[in-house]
């Protein structure tokens, strides 16, 4: 028995519609989070941020993009040899970040409202790209990663701090909770390998961070060309 199947065009429309719905959910969630985001997610996730900064402090420096800059919790931590551009899709979160930049006098930081999955920067613009707790909050994580890779120069560095689904009992819990947590603006069912698959990245290191190792700091280098270089 055969069943009718969606055409390629109809599938594209279906996934586009799903992404639009997820985008609206995410924007609504972070509009609500903005006033108290720092109190809820600041200190508890700070170890991951500081670990990423330690990694960046050992690099040569240059132009750095933070995708999903949010309220700007990482902005005061960046070493002075990095010129930082921060983008976020949420005007409410960016408003808090702009206040932080003004109050701290961060002259090496520029902020723009922009969807990380569709950025206006030219190819190979940045020496490093950072995404802290963003990838699995994005409505389309694959499009976000594609854009992060596109705007990073060949040989440049990508740092990702995120929760990735683990094996065993924790992985089962991640799968079960993910449909509910999407309404809160993020998901927990993606593995590191499937997230970075065929993105042209070489994974240099992956280390657990934050209480109970709930997150991982993943350091990658953009390969020359588009070969699948994912590895752990």
C-alpha positions as CSV (number, residue, x, y, z in Angstrom):
1,X,0.0,0.0,0.0
2,X,1.4,3.4,-0.9
3,X,0.7,6.7,0.9
4,X,0.7,10.2,-0.6
5,X,3.9,12.1,0.1
6,X,4.6,15.8,0.2
7,X,6.6,17.2,-2.7
8,X,9.9,18.9,-2.0
9,X,8.2,22.2,-2.4
10,X,5.5,21.3,0.1
11,X,8.0,19.9,2.6
12,X,10.0,23.2,2.4
13,X,6.8,25.2,3.1
14,X,5.9,22.8,6.0
15,X,9.4,23.2,7.6
16,X,9.4,27.0,6.9
17,X,6.0,27.2,8.7
18,X,7.3,25.2,11.7
19,X,10.3,27.4,11.9
20,X,8.1,30.5,11.9
21,X,6.0,29.2,14.8
22,X,9.1,28.2,16.8
23,X,10.6,31.7,16.1
24,X,7.5,33.4,17.5
25,X,7.6,31.1,20.6
26,X,11.3,31.9,21.1
27,X,10.8,35.7,20.8
28,X,7.8,35.7,23.1
29,X,9.8,33.6,25.7
30,X,12.8,36.0,25.7
31,X,10.7,39.1,25.8
32,X,9.4,37.7,29.1
33,X,12.8,36.6,30.3
34,X,14.6,39.9,29.6
35,X,13.9,41.7,32.9
36,X,15.0,38.8,35.1
37,X,17.2,36.7,32.8
38,X,20.4,37.7,34.6
39,X,19.1,36.7,38.1
40,X,17.9,33.3,36.8
41,X,20.6,32.3,34.3
42,X,23.5,34.5,35.2
43,X,25.5,33.0,38.1
44,X,24.3,29.4,37.5
45,X,25.8,29.4,34.0
46,X,28.7,31.7,34.6
47,X,31.3,28.9,34.7
48,X,30.7,28.1,31.1
49,X,31.1,31.8,30.1
50,X,34.3,32.2,32.0
51,X,35.7,29.0,30.5
52,X,35.0,30.3,27.0
53,X,36.8,33.6,27.9
54,X,39.8,31.7,29.1
55,X,40.0,29.9,25.8
56,X,39.7,33.3,23.9
57,X,42.4,34.9,26.0
58,X,44.9,32.4,24.6
59,X,44.1,33.3,21.0
60,X,45.6,36.1,19.0
61,X,42.6,38.3,19.0
62,X,40.8,40.3,16.2
63,X,37.1,40.6,15.3
64,X,34.7,38.5,17.3
65,X,31.0,37.9,16.8
66,X,28.8,36.9,19.7
67,X,25.5,35.4,18.3
68,X,22.6,35.6,20.6
69,X,24.3,38.1,22.9
70,X,21.2,38.4,25.0
71,X,21.5,40.7,28.0
72,X,25.3,40.9,27.4
73,X,26.5,38.8,30.4
74,X,29.7,37.9,28.5
75,X,30.5,41.4,27.2
76,X,32.5,42.7,30.3
77,X,34.6,39.5,30.2
78,X,36.0,39.7,26.7
79,X,39.8,40.4,26.6
80,X,40.7,43.8,25.3
81,X,42.4,42.4,22.2
82,X,39.1,41.4,20.8
83,X,36.8,43.8,19.0
84,X,33.3,42.5,19.7
85,X,30.1,42.6,17.7
86,X,27.0,41.3,19.5
87,X,23.7,40.4,17.7
88,X,20.4,39.2,19.1
89,X,16.9,38.8,17.6
90,X,15.2,40.0,20.8
91,X,14.9,43.8,21.3
92,X,14.0,43.4,24.9
93,X,17.2,41.4,25.6
94,X,19.3,43.9,23.6
95,X,17.9,46.8,25.6
96,X,19.4,45.3,28.7
97,X,22.7,44.6,26.9
98,X,22.9,48.2,25.6
99,X,22.4,49.5,29.2
100,X,25.3,47.2,30.3
101,X,27.6,48.5,27.6
102,X,26.8,52.1,28.5
103,X,27.2,51.7,32.3
104,X,30.5,49.8,32.0
105,X,31.9,52.0,29.1
106,X,32.7,49.0,26.9
107,X,34.3,50.8,23.9
108,X,35.3,47.6,22.1
109,X,31.6,46.4,21.8
110,X,29.0,47.1,19.1
111,X,25.4,45.7,19.3
112,X,22.8,45.1,16.6
113,X,19.4,43.6,16.4
114,X,19.7,40.7,13.9
115,X,18.5,37.1,13.5
116,X,21.5,34.9,13.9
117,X,20.1,32.5,11.3
118,X,20.1,35.3,8.6
119,X,22.9,37.7,9.2
120,X,23.9,40.6,6.9
121,X,27.7,40.3,7.4
122,X,29.9,39.3,4.5
123,X,31.5,35.9,4.3
124,X,34.7,35.3,6.4
125,X,34.2,38.6,8.4
126,X,35.2,37.4,11.9
127,X,38.2,35.7,13.4
128,X,36.0,34.1,16.1
129,X,32.3,33.4,16.6
130,X,30.8,32.7,20.0
131,X,27.3,31.3,20.8
132,X,26.6,30.9,24.5
133,X,23.4,28.9,25.3
134,X,21.9,29.8,21.9
135,X,22.2,26.9,19.5
136,X,19.4,24.8,21.0
137,X,17.3,27.9,21.7
138,X,17.3,28.8,18.0
139,X,14.2,28.1,16.0
140,X,16.4,26.6,13.3
141,X,19.7,25.5,14.8
142,X,21.0,24.2,11.5
143,X,20.5,27.6,9.8
144,X,22.1,29.3,12.8
145,X,25.2,27.1,12.6
146,X,25.4,27.6,8.8
147,X,25.5,31.4,9.3
148,X,28.1,31.2,12.1
149,X,30.3,29.1,9.9
150,X,29.8,31.4,6.9
151,X,30.8,34.6,8.6
152,X,33.8,33.0,10.3
153,X,37.1,33.1,8.3
154,X,38.8,29.8,7.3
155,X,40.9,28.8,10.2
156,X,38.9,30.9,12.6
157,X,37.5,29.8,15.9
158,X,33.9,28.9,16.9
159,X,33.1,28.5,20.6
160,X,29.7,27.0,21.5
161,X,28.4,26.7,25.1
162,X,25.3,24.6,25.2
163,X,23.4,21.6,26.6
164,X,23.6,18.6,24.4
165,X,21.7,15.3,24.8
166,X,23.8,12.7,26.6
167,X,23.6,8.9,26.5
168,X,21.9,6.7,29.2
169,X,19.2,7.8,31.6
170,X,20.0,11.5,31.2
171,X,19.5,11.2,27.4
172,X,16.1,9.6,27.9
173,X,15.1,12.5,30.2
174,X,16.4,15.0,27.6
175,X,14.2,13.5,24.9
176,X,11.1,13.4,27.2
177,X,11.5,17.0,28.4
178,X,12.3,18.6,25.0
179,X,8.8,19.0,23.7
180,X,7.7,20.8,26.8
181,X,10.8,22.9,27.1
182,X,10.4,24.2,23.5
183,X,7.6,26.4,24.9
184,X,10.1,27.9,27.2
185,X,12.4,28.8,24.3
186,X,14.9,25.9,24.0
187,X,15.2,22.2,23.5
188,X,17.2,19.3,25.0
189,X,17.1,16.5,22.5
190,X,20.1,17.4,20.1
191,X,23.4,15.6,20.3
192,X,26.7,17.3,19.6
193,X,27.4,15.2,16.6
194,X,24.0,15.8,14.9
195,X,24.2,19.5,15.7
196,X,27.6,20.0,14.0
197,X,27.3,17.4,11.3
198,X,28.4,18.5,7.8
199,X,29.2,22.1,9.0
200,X,32.8,22.1,7.9
201,X,34.1,22.3,11.5
202,X,36.9,20.5,13.2
203,X,36.0,20.0,16.9
204,X,39.2,20.6,18.9
205,X,37.8,20.1,22.4
206,X,34.6,19.5,24.3
207,X,34.5,19.9,28.0
208,X,31.7,19.7,30.6
209,X,30.9,23.0,32.4
210,X,28.4,24.4,34.9
211,X,26.8,22.6,37.8
212,X,26.2,18.8,37.3
213,X,28.0,19.1,33.9
214,X,24.7,20.3,32.4
215,X,26.5,22.1,29.5
216,X,29.5,21.6,27.3
217,X,32.0,24.1,26.0
218,X,32.9,23.0,22.4
219,X,35.8,24.6,20.7
220,X,36.0,24.3,16.9
221,X,38.0,25.5,14.0
222,X,36.5,26.3,10.6
223,X,38.0,24.0,8.0
224,X,39.1,25.1,4.5
225,X,36.4,24.0,2.2
226,X,33.2,22.2,3.1
227,X,34.3,18.7,4.2
228,X,32.5,17.1,7.1
229,X,35.1,17.5,9.9
230,X,33.0,16.7,12.9
231,X,34.9,14.8,15.6
232,X,35.2,14.6,19.3
